[in-house]
């Protein structure tokens, strides 16, 4: 199976992985509203020190996401993803020091939650699937995505898998918080397993990214205990897939810089 790291020196392999890790942490956190800069993210991760003026919450989000990226690379040694792996990732990205029984860490949500969707000049409130439906919906998710063996997929096939995994996870929204970060972490397992770089969504494209996700979610039936499938590959799905396909250039550009 072809691998993007083939032909690189040991130094180059470490350099691109370290650079991608910083970019991954920075872009994913920035999409969720974290204001720590790329340079400060690198300093926190590489030096293990705090920076004056950065809130404890945002600092912990950087440290937690760094830990989560390391966990993803550990999971590449496995051939099957398990529920405990997902819970472990959730505990890493959710760094709250306050224990709240209504917002459990490393466990599915217990309270109903939702979000406001603003599209085409209109705003409406949409609920995520009910907590009582989590076991059923996550069972469907694991049925499709627990197999993380390398499958010799092409770049296009890997990004299609990334899109399906991401959409399914964010549509289920199994946790009270951290679902976006987790979706991008879990979906990248298929990119890495098949010899490609992680797909990093540029935070400057945050508005378009959220809009495409929202348009997809509004185009399909709500998920519940009666659902038998999680993803519908309709026109809005294809637009999101094309968006992710174009975003892969972010990682490829970093690799080209290391190789030059």
C-alpha positions as CSV (number, residue, x, y, z in Angstrom):
1,X,0.0,0.0,0.0
2,X,1.3,3.4,-1.0
3,X,2.2,5.7,1.9
4,X,2.8,9.5,1.8
5,X,5.7,9.0,4.2
6,X,7.5,6.6,1.8
7,X,10.9,8.1,0.7
8,X,11.1,10.5,3.6
9,X,14.1,10.5,6.0
10,X,13.6,9.7,9.7
11,X,14.0,13.4,10.4
12,X,11.4,14.4,7.8
13,X,8.9,11.9,9.1
14,X,9.2,13.3,12.6
15,X,9.2,16.9,11.4
16,X,5.9,16.5,9.4
17,X,4.2,14.5,12.1
18,X,5.1,17.2,14.7
19,X,4.0,20.0,12.4
20,X,0.8,18.3,11.6
21,X,0.1,17.7,15.3
22,X,0.3,21.4,16.1
23,X,-1.8,22.4,13.1
24,X,-4.4,19.7,14.0
25,X,-4.7,20.9,17.5
26,X,-4.8,24.6,16.5
27,X,-7.3,24.3,13.7
28,X,-9.7,21.9,15.4
29,X,-9.7,24.0,18.6
30,X,-10.1,27.3,16.7
31,X,-13.2,25.9,14.9
32,X,-14.7,25.4,18.3
33,X,-13.9,29.0,19.4
34,X,-10.5,28.6,21.1
35,X,-8.5,31.8,20.6
36,X,-5.0,30.5,21.3
37,X,-2.8,31.3,18.3
38,X,-0.9,28.8,16.3
39,X,2.4,30.0,17.8
40,X,1.2,29.8,21.3
41,X,-0.3,26.3,20.6
42,X,3.1,25.2,19.5
43,X,4.8,26.6,22.6
44,X,2.3,25.0,25.0
45,X,2.6,21.6,23.4
46,X,6.4,21.6,22.8
47,X,7.5,23.3,26.1
48,X,4.7,22.1,28.4
49,X,4.4,25.6,29.9
50,X,1.5,28.0,30.4
51,X,1.4,31.4,28.7
52,X,0.3,34.6,30.4
53,X,-3.1,36.0,29.3
54,X,-4.5,32.6,28.2
55,X,-7.4,31.3,30.2
56,X,-7.0,28.0,32.0
57,X,-9.9,26.6,29.9
58,X,-8.2,27.4,26.6
59,X,-4.8,26.2,27.8
60,X,-6.4,22.9,28.9
61,X,-8.1,22.5,25.5
62,X,-4.7,22.7,23.8
63,X,-3.2,20.1,26.2
64,X,-6.2,17.9,26.1
65,X,-6.3,17.9,22.3
66,X,-2.6,17.1,22.1
67,X,-3.3,14.1,24.3
68,X,-6.2,13.1,22.1
69,X,-4.0,13.2,18.9
70,X,-1.5,10.9,20.7
71,X,-4.3,8.5,21.5
72,X,-5.4,8.5,17.8
73,X,-1.9,7.4,16.8
74,X,-2.0,4.7,19.5
75,X,-5.3,3.5,18.0
76,X,-3.6,2.9,14.7
77,X,-2.1,-0.2,16.2
78,X,-5.5,-1.7,16.5
79,X,-7.8,-3.3,13.9
80,X,-11.1,-2.6,15.8
81,X,-12.4,0.5,17.4
82,X,-14.1,0.0,20.7
83,X,-16.5,2.1,22.8
84,X,-13.9,2.5,25.5
85,X,-11.6,4.1,22.9
86,X,-14.2,6.7,22.1
87,X,-14.7,7.4,25.8
88,X,-11.0,7.8,26.3
89,X,-10.8,10.4,23.5
90,X,-13.7,12.2,25.1
91,X,-12.0,12.4,28.4
92,X,-8.9,13.8,26.7
93,X,-10.7,16.6,24.8
94,X,-13.1,17.5,27.7
95,X,-10.8,19.1,30.3
96,X,-13.3,20.6,32.8
97,X,-12.1,20.4,36.4
98,X,-15.7,20.5,37.6
99,X,-17.6,17.3,37.8
100,X,-21.2,17.6,36.6
101,X,-23.5,14.6,36.7
102,X,-25.5,16.2,33.8
103,X,-22.4,16.5,31.7
104,X,-20.5,13.2,32.2
105,X,-16.9,12.7,30.9
106,X,-16.3,9.5,29.0
107,X,-19.9,8.6,28.9
108,X,-22.9,9.3,26.7
109,X,-25.0,12.4,27.4
110,X,-27.9,12.2,29.9
111,X,-29.6,15.5,29.1
112,X,-31.4,16.6,25.9
113,X,-29.4,19.2,23.9
114,X,-29.6,21.0,20.7
115,X,-28.3,24.0,18.7
116,X,-29.5,27.0,16.7
117,X,-29.1,26.7,12.9
118,X,-28.9,29.9,10.9
119,X,-29.2,29.5,7.1
120,X,-30.5,31.7,4.3
121,X,-31.5,34.5,6.7
122,X,-33.5,32.2,9.0
123,X,-32.7,30.8,12.4
124,X,-34.3,27.7,13.9
125,X,-33.6,25.5,16.9
126,X,-32.9,21.8,16.2
127,X,-32.6,19.1,18.9
128,X,-29.9,16.5,18.7
129,X,-31.0,12.8,19.1
130,X,-32.4,12.0,22.6
131,X,-30.1,10.5,25.2
132,X,-32.3,7.4,25.3
133,X,-31.4,6.7,21.7
134,X,-27.6,6.8,22.1
135,X,-27.0,3.1,22.6
136,X,-28.9,2.2,19.5
137,X,-27.4,5.0,17.3
138,X,-23.9,4.4,18.5
139,X,-24.4,0.7,17.9
140,X,-25.1,1.6,14.2
141,X,-22.0,3.8,14.2
142,X,-19.8,1.0,15.5
143,X,-21.3,-1.4,13.0
144,X,-20.0,0.8,10.2
145,X,-16.8,2.3,11.7
146,X,-15.4,-0.1,14.2
147,X,-13.2,-1.8,11.5
148,X,-10.1,0.4,11.3
149,X,-7.9,-2.1,9.5
150,X,-5.9,-0.7,6.6
151,X,-8.1,-1.3,3.5
152,X,-5.8,0.0,0.7
153,X,-8.3,2.8,0.0
154,X,-7.5,5.6,-2.5
155,X,-7.3,9.2,-1.3
156,X,-10.9,9.8,-2.6
157,X,-12.2,6.6,-0.9
158,X,-10.5,7.5,2.3
159,X,-12.0,11.0,2.3
160,X,-15.4,9.5,1.5
161,X,-15.0,7.3,4.6
162,X,-13.9,10.4,6.6
163,X,-17.0,12.2,5.5
164,X,-19.3,9.4,6.4
165,X,-17.7,8.9,9.8
166,X,-17.7,12.6,10.6
167,X,-21.3,13.2,9.5
168,X,-22.6,10.2,11.4
169,X,-20.9,11.1,14.6
170,X,-21.9,14.8,14.7
171,X,-25.5,13.9,13.7
172,X,-25.7,11.4,16.7
173,X,-24.0,14.0,18.9
174,X,-23.5,11.3,21.6
175,X,-21.8,13.6,24.2
176,X,-22.8,16.8,25.9
177,X,-19.8,18.6,24.4
178,X,-16.7,17.9,22.3
179,X,-18.5,16.1,19.5
180,X,-16.9,18.2,16.7
181,X,-13.4,17.6,17.9
182,X,-14.1,13.9,18.4
183,X,-15.6,13.6,14.9
184,X,-12.5,15.1,13.3
185,X,-10.2,12.9,15.4
186,X,-12.1,9.6,14.8
187,X,-12.6,10.3,11.1
188,X,-8.9,10.8,10.6
189,X,-8.1,7.3,11.7
190,X,-9.2,6.1,8.3
191,X,-6.9,8.7,6.6
192,X,-3.9,7.6,8.7
193,X,-4.6,3.9,8.4
194,X,-4.6,4.0,4.7
195,X,-1.3,5.8,4.4
196,X,-2.5,9.4,4.1
197,X,-2.0,12.6,6.1
198,X,-4.6,13.7,8.6
199,X,-7.3,15.9,7.0
200,X,-7.2,19.3,8.7
201,X,-10.1,21.7,8.2
202,X,-8.7,25.3,8.0
203,X,-10.3,27.3,10.7
204,X,-10.6,30.2,8.2
205,X,-13.2,28.0,6.5
206,X,-15.2,27.6,9.7
207,X,-18.3,29.4,8.5
208,X,-18.5,27.3,5.3
209,X,-17.7,24.1,7.1
210,X,-20.5,24.7,9.7
211,X,-22.9,25.8,7.0
212,X,-22.3,22.6,4.9
213,X,-22.8,20.4,8.0
214,X,-26.0,22.3,8.8
215,X,-27.4,22.0,5.3
216,X,-26.7,18.2,5.3
217,X,-28.4,17.7,8.7
218,X,-31.5,19.7,7.6
219,X,-31.7,17.6,4.4
220,X,-32.1,14.2,6.1
221,X,-34.6,12.8,8.6
222,X,-33.7,13.1,12.3
223,X,-32.0,10.1,13.9
224,X,-33.8,8.2,16.6
225,X,-34.3,4.7,18.0
226,X,-36.1,3.6,14.8
227,X,-33.2,4.6,12.4
228,X,-31.6,1.8,10.5
229,X,-28.8,3.9,8.8
230,X,-26.9,7.0,9.7
231,X,-25.8,8.6,6.5
232,X,-27.5,9.5,3.3
233,X,-25.2,10.3,0.3
234,X,-27.4,13.0,-1.2
235,X,-26.4,16.3,-2.9
236,X,-25.6,18.0,0.4
237,X,-23.4,15.1,1.4
238,X,-21.5,15.3,-1.9
239,X,-20.9,19.0,-1.3
240,X,-19.4,18.3,2.1
241,X,-17.3,15.5,0.7
242,X,-16.0,17.9,-2.0
243,X,-15.2,20.4,0.7
244,X,-13.2,17.9,2.7
245,X,-11.5,16.8,-0.5
246,X,-10.3,20.4,-1.1
247,X,-9.2,20.8,2.5
248,X,-6.7,17.9,2.2
249,X,-4.4,20.3,0.4
250,X,-3.7,22.0,3.8
251,X,-1.8,18.9,5.0
252,X,-0.3,18.2,1.6
253,X,1.1,21.8,1.5
254,X,2.8,21.2,4.9
255,X,4.4,18.0,3.6
256,X,5.6,19.7,0.5
257,X,7.3,22.3,2.6
258,X,9.1,19.7,4.7
259,X,10.3,17.8,1.5
260,X,11.5,20.9,-0.3
